[in-house]
Amino acid sequence: MYALIVELNVQPEHMDALRQALDALVAMAAGEPGTLLYAVHGCATDPNILRLYELYADESAFREHLGKPPTRSFVDNLNQWLSTPPCIMASPLLCLSHQLVNVQSGIS
């Protein structure tokens, strides 16, 4: 598995536009067979921080997601919405303590 954690420090005036773009990516990711999890988290201490957690079957599935036009457009426009460059941590997943369940179908 391949995991990606991204922290975004969003300019307040761009939060709505960024959230709309992320909603579209989450919907797209739900239909990707190699995308196991695509979650957007808020931050309890700073409303301008968003954290993305992405989990893919492997790095190839991540690259496939990254190559899709909606993802490319998001990445190309991301910096205009942010106060600072995104903090991106990507790596192979070494261990997982719980079985992942497909929320839409209930099938693991």
C-alpha positions, 0 to 999 in steps of 0.5 A, a space after each residue: 500500500 502507498 500512503 500520502 498525508 498532505 497538510 494545507 494551510 488555506 487562505 481564508 478567502 479561498 477555503 470555499 473554492 478549495 473545499 469544492 475542489 476537494 469534494 470533486 476529488 473525493 467523489 472521483 476517488 470513490 470510483 477508482 479501484 486502486 484508491 482505498 481511502 481519500 479523506 479530508 480532515 479539518 484541524 481543531 485548533 486552526 480552521 484554515 488547516 486541512 489535512 488529506 489522508 490518501 491510501 492507495 493499493 500501491 504507488 502505481 494506483 497513486 500515479 494513476 490518480 495523479 495523472 487524471 485531469 481533475 487531479 492535475 487541475 487541482 494540483 496546478 491550482 493548489 498554490 493560489 489557494 494556500 498561504 504556504 506551500 503544502 506539506 506532503 509526506 508520501 511513503 509505502 505503508 509499513 503496517 495497518 492495524 485494522 481491516 479497511 472496509 469499503 464504506 459504500 458497499 460494506 465489503 472489505 
